[in-house]
Amino acid sequence: MRLFAVAAGLSLMALLSLPAAAQTFETPEALLDALYAPYLQDTTLLEQDVYLSDALMGLYDADAAQTAAGDAGTVDFDPVIAGNDYQLSNYAVTELAIAGDYASATVTFDNHNEPITLEYSLFNEGGNWQVDDIEDKGGEYPWQLTKLFEGAVY
């Protein structure tokens, strides 16, 4: 019986120590809701590779490899909130279109009482929806995340 208890305890510890990257999102809504949950609940943010497509994560990794230690890199703000500081409310996915393994979604929220609208391009990588691009078309300085990396100067 003691051996069983030890084995069960070790199994439970192994399950609890699985990396966050093992999390999958079966729908675009599940991905976006999980992405915004820490901002809305003021809890710990997960590593971005949980949410980002391999292609987008590759852009971040390539940028990090070219950025001097201690520097912010090409994207020096959090594209999920279109800024650096946050106090989010009124989060909603207002539009969603799915075509095979691709989806587009419009996310709206208020950040410090300022309305924000972001356009998401999502990709289903092997049954796991991931963020492939984010675009802010309406802010003071419109941007598209993948284009920011393309314009990087090292």
Secondary structure, 3 states (H helix, E strand, C coil): CHHHHHHHHHHHHHHHCCCHHHCCCCCHHHHHHHHHHHHHHCCCCCCHHHCECHHHHHHHHHHHHHCCCCCCCCCCCECCCCECCCCEEEEEEEEEEEECCEEEEEEEEEECCEEEEEEEEEEEECCEEEEEEEEECCCCCCEEHHHHHHCCCC
